[in-house]
Amino acid sequence: MPVKLPFAQIDAFAARPFEGNPAAVMPLEAWLADDVLQAIAEENNLAETAFFIPSGAADADFDLRWFTPAIEVDLCGHATLASGHYLLSRDVDLDRIRFRTRLAGVLEVRRTGDTYELDLPARRPTPDAADPRIVKAIGLTPEAVLGFPGQNWLYVVPDAASVRAMKPDFGLLREVGNHLVVVTAPGGGAFDVVSRVFAAGAGIDEDPVTGAAHAMLTPYWAERLGKPAFQAFQASARGGRVACRLDGERAVLGGTCVTVIEGTFTL
């Protein structure tokens, strides 16, 4: 007999449909088998599908996991924001949702007027050597390269125009493997920081707007700019604005969400 699961597609870090980063959000009563979760994410064919169940933990409301079409990931910011929006938009009396995750600790989404704040662990970098394959793939020479746990990399380049104009070699990035490659520069104009994010080895050539990347960008740029709060823009084809704030060892990301599809997924 077919099983129908709740499903929503939500554009995160978006003020209107077709902006930001789309995520599938699927509340469950209990975990399905991992291969079923992966197959659902592959079928959805979005950067991430977020699954959550009610949590038995004292410090969380729900347990949360994220899957790309190819793998389960250790942290996904935009799908967490989308999951918070899904729950908070259903209960006007709630002002926050806490998610327990397997590798990123407890993450919180808070209502702040007409927007949300997503609380993530700030990811601290260490200087690293540029991988010549990545330099060739992005077609830019970085002025700094910073490494983060989990094969995550920040490539800092001098100007926003070169970031916006990049035409990466995704085939080469796939050969490099499951790396998150963030290319960033000072923004100028309305934004302090500009970035683009690539995860070809995880099945995502270019991610439209990436919360996990801004958990890396926030401590770096807060120190470099000399201010704890700044405005960032991820310059993908869809584009998305992220209000970034460093609060101790937490990266607080502000944004809005738009629900574009809601219905059921049939197994």
Buried (B, 14 or more C-beta within 10 A) or exposed (E): EEEEBBBBBBBBBBBEEEBBBBBBBBBBEEEBEEEEBBBBBBEBEBBBBBBBBEBEEEEBBBBBBBBBBBBBBBBBBBBBBBBBBBBBBEEEEBEBBBBBBEEBEBBBBBBEEEEBBBBBBBBEBEEEEBBEBBBBBBEBEBEBBBBBEBBBBBBBBEBBEBBEEBEBBBEBBBEBEBBBBBBBBBBEEEBBBBBBBBBBBBBBEBBBBBBBBBBBBBBBBBEBBEEBBBBBBBBBEBBBBBBBBBBEEBBBBBBBBBBBEEEEBEE
